[in-house]
Each structure stands twice: as C-alpha cells, then as structure tokens.
C-alpha cells in the first residue's frame, strides 16, 4: 500500500526522502458541505539526532495561495498563522517573479491580492 499519514494503521510502505505525498486536510459536514485544501508535499531529510536516528519532514511543492477568505484567523494558533504567512511568502517569492512584467501582470496582481492579510 502506498505511504500515507492517517488515523489508522495499515501495512504500508515507509516514507522515504524524495517521495511526494498528498496533504489533504478537510472538513465535511454530512448533508451540508465539505472543504479541503490539497497540497503535494516533498518528503525531505531533516536534522538527525546522533548517528543512528534521522527524521523526515514535509515541504509543500504545490505553490498556490490558500484563500484567506475561507480562514477564520482568530481560530489559528500563532504557529499556524506563522506557517500560513511563511507559505504565502514562499509563493510570492517563487511564483511572483514568473508573473512579473508583460502579459502576466494581471495574474501577478491577483496572486498578491490572494495572499494579503
């Protein structure tokens, strides 16, 4: 079974650096609505503890703004808000230059508007 992180245990392949997995947090209210924010994540090696233990981490690779109008910022912890802001700064830094100038100026304006606090 492909690797995943979930609430129940099933026999699966172990995560390894270089793998790409999907992060799909969501909320579904039966008979009413559902919302999900999807992002592909790259599995990377993180700092190790000693010679025998290393840890894996996840880095988002789908660089699309998360729509702030869907987020009640008052419910976020400081850590979650910092994560959201850092993610948007990365989107701005990596995607913005590809849209700067010429025919993509409207797209750049849209991109910045989506990430404004």
URJOCOR-V365290 format. One record per residue. N is the residue number from 1. SS is DSSP state (hx for helix, st for strand, lp for the rest). OMEGA is omega in whole degrees, -180 to 180 (none if undefined). Layout:
# URJOCOR-V365290
N_SS_OMEGA + N_SS_OMEGA
This chain:
# URJOCOR-V365290
1_lp_179 + 2_lp_-179 + 3_lp_174 + 4_lp_175 + 5_lp_-177 + 6_lp_-176 + 7_lp_-180 + 8_lp_-178 + 9_lp_171 + 10_lp_178 + 11_lp_-177 + 12_lp_175 + 13_lp_180 + 14_lp_174 + 15_lp_178 + 16_lp_177 + 17_lp_-179 + 18_lp_178 + 19_lp_174 + 20_st_179 + 21_st_179 + 22_st_175 + 23_st_-172 + 24_st_177 + 25_st_-179 + 26_st_176 + 27_st_180 + 28_st_176 + 29_st_-173 + 30_lp_179 + 31_lp_-177 + 32_lp_-179 + 33_st_175 + 34_st_177 + 35_st_-180 + 36_st_174 + 37_st_-178 + 38_st_178 + 39_st_172 + 40_st_-176 + 41_st_176 + 42_st_177 + 43_st_-178 + 44_st_174 + 45_st_177 + 46_st_180 + 47_st_-180 + 48_st_174 + 49_st_-178 + 50_lp_-175 + 51_lp_-172 + 52_lp_-175 + 53_st_171 + 54_st_-177 + 55_st_176 + 56_st_176 + 57_st_-179 + 58_st_177 + 59_st_178 + 60_st_178 + 61_lp_173 + 62_lp_-172 + 63_lp_178 + 64_lp_180 + 65_lp_172 + 66_lp_-173 + 67_lp_-176 + 68_hx_-179 + 69_hx_178 + 70_hx_-174 + 71_lp_170 + 72_lp_-175 + 73_hx_-178 + 74_hx_180 + 75_hx_-178 + 76_lp_172 + 77_lp_176 + 78_hx_180 + 79_hx_-179 + 80_hx_178 + 81_hx_176 + 82_hx_178 + 83_hx_-180 + 84_hx_180 + 85_hx_178 + 86_hx_177 + 87_hx_180 + 88_hx_177 + 89_hx_177 + 90_hx_177 + 91_hx_-180 + 92_hx_-176 + 93_hx_-175 + 94_hx_-177 + 95_hx_-178 + 96_hx_-179 + 97_hx_179 + 98_hx_-178 + 99_hx_-174 + 100_lp_175 + 101_lp_173 + 102_hx_-170 + 103_hx_-176 + 104_hx_-177 + 105_hx_178 + 106_hx_179 + 107_hx_178 + 108_hx_177 + 109_hx_178 + 110_hx_-178 + 111_hx_-179 + 112_hx_180 + 113_hx_-179 + 114_hx_-174 + 115_hx_178 + 116_lp_179 + 117_lp_none
